């Protein structure tokens, strides 16, 4: 089941975010940068803001009564960005990421979004393959890289739900 996130979902969402990030950051950046107390607090604060934000949305995927995936997006100055999409590693390969992505696309279409962007960590090959399968592509503008992240674009009008 895909649904809108509520403030009561904050702790499970932050914990899921941390577990998912650990899978692709481990061995690549210092552990403190994704598991440290300061980063845990920043993660929780970021998700709290996202849940309350009027210019975007947070969607949760539930499986057996627990949050198994989460996606967040926002639109600023007419530009829509998929800011987060994470599936709990224990629920990988069950279609949860695809369902969350399709739900985001449906919301974007309903609100008239024609194009969306995201940044994906360049070493997260699994995520890059997932986004490519969903139709995300590098664009000519702006530059396709931001530090260790690649910028991808989705033509929402052509994306499948």
C-alpha positions in Angstrom: 0.0 0.0 0.0 1.3 3.5 -0.9 0.1 6.4 1.3 1.0 9.9 2.3 3.5 10.0 5.2 2.4 11.4 8.6 4.4 13.0 11.4 4.1 9.7 13.4 6.1 8.0 10.6 9.1 10.1 11.2 11.2 7.6 13.3 10.6 4.6 11.0 11.3 6.7 7.9 14.6 8.1 9.3 15.7 4.6 10.4 14.9 3.1 6.9 16.8 6.0 5.3 19.8 5.2 7.4 19.7 1.5 6.6 19.4 2.1 2.9 22.2 4.7 2.7 24.5 2.4 4.6 24.3 -0.1 1.8 25.8 2.2 -0.8 28.0 4.5 1.4 29.7 1.7 3.3 33.4 1.6 2.4 33.1 4.7 0.3 32.8 7.5 2.8 33.5 7.7 6.5 30.9 5.9 8.6 30.4 9.0 10.7 29.1 10.7 7.6 26.1 8.4 7.3 25.8 6.7 10.8 27.1 9.4 13.1 24.9 11.1 15.7 25.0 14.5 13.9 24.0 12.8 10.6 21.2 10.9 12.3 19.8 14.2 13.7 20.1 15.9 10.3 18.3 13.0 8.7 15.5 13.1 11.1 15.2 16.9 10.9 15.2 16.7 7.1 12.4 14.1 7.0 10.4 16.1 9.5 10.6 19.2 7.2 9.7 17.1 4.2 6.6 15.6 5.8 5.3 19.1 6.8 6.3 20.8 3.6 3.5 22.4 1.5 5.6 22.5 -1.7 6.1 18.7 -2.0 5.2 15.3 -0.7 6.4 12.2 1.1 4.9 8.8 0.2 5.3 5.6 2.2 5.1 2.1 1.0 3.7 -0.3 3.7 4.2 -4.0 3.7 2.8 -6.1 6.5 2.0 -3.0 8.5 5.6 -1.6 8.4 7.1 1.1 6.3 9.1 -0.7 3.6 9.9 2.3 1.4 9.7 6.0 1.2 9.9 8.7 -1.5 10.0 12.5 -1.2 9.7 15.2 -3.8 9.3 19.0 -3.9 8.6 21.7 -6.4 10.5 25.0 -6.1 10.1 27.8 -8.6 8.4 25.4 -11.0 11.1 22.8 -10.9 10.2 19.4 -9.4 12.9 17.3 -7.8 12.7 13.7 -6.5 14.8 14.3 -3.4 14.7 10.8 -1.9 13.6 7.3 -2.8 14.6 4.5 -0.5 13.5 0.9 0.0 14.5 -0.9 3.2 17.2 -3.4 2.1 15.2 -6.3 3.6 12.4 -5.5 1.1 14.5 -5.2 -2.1 13.4 -6.8 -5.3 9.7 -6.9 -4.3 8.5 -4.1 -6.5 8.3 -1.5 -3.8 10.6 1.0 -5.4 8.7 0.7 -8.7 5.4 1.2 -6.9 6.7 4.3 -5.1 8.1 5.7 -8.3 4.8 5.1 -10.1 2.9 6.9 -7.3 5.3 9.9 -7.6 4.7 10.0 -11.3 1.0 9.9 -10.8 1.1 12.8 -8.4 3.3 14.8 -10.7 0.9 14.2 -13.7 -2.1 15.2 -11.6 -0.4 18.5 -10.7 0.8 19.2 -14.2 4.5 18.5 -13.8 6.1 17.8 -17.2 9.7 17.2 -16.1 11.4 16.1 -12.9 15.0 15.9 -11.8 17.0 13.9 -9.3 20.6 13.5 -8.1 21.9 9.9 -7.6 25.1 8.9 -5.9 27.4 7.8 -8.7 28.6 4.7 -6.9 25.1 3.5 -6.2 24.9 1.3 -9.4 21.7 -0.4 -8.2 19.9 2.9 -7.9 21.3 4.2 -11.2 20.0 1.0 -13.0 16.6 1.4 -11.3 16.3 5.0 -12.4 17.4 4.2 -16.0 14.7 1.5 -16.2 12.2 4.1 -15.1 13.1 6.4 -17.9 15.5 8.8 -16.1 18.3 10.2 -18.4 21.2 12.6 -18.1 20.2 16.0 -19.5 22.3 18.6 -21.4 21.5 21.2 -18.8 22.6 21.7 -16.1 25.9 19.7 -16.0 25.1 16.0 -15.4 27.3 15.8 -12.3 27.3 17.5 -9.0 30.3 16.3 -7.0 29.8 12.6 -6.4 26.2 12.7 -7.8 24.8 12.5 -11.2 21.8 14.6 -12.3 19.1 12.8 -14.1 15.9 14.0 -15.7 12.5 12.4 -16.3 10.0 13.4 -19.0 6.9 12.8 -16.9 4.6 13.0 -19.9 6.3 9.8 -21.2 7.0 8.0 -18.0 5.0 4.8 -17.2 3.0 4.6 -14.0 
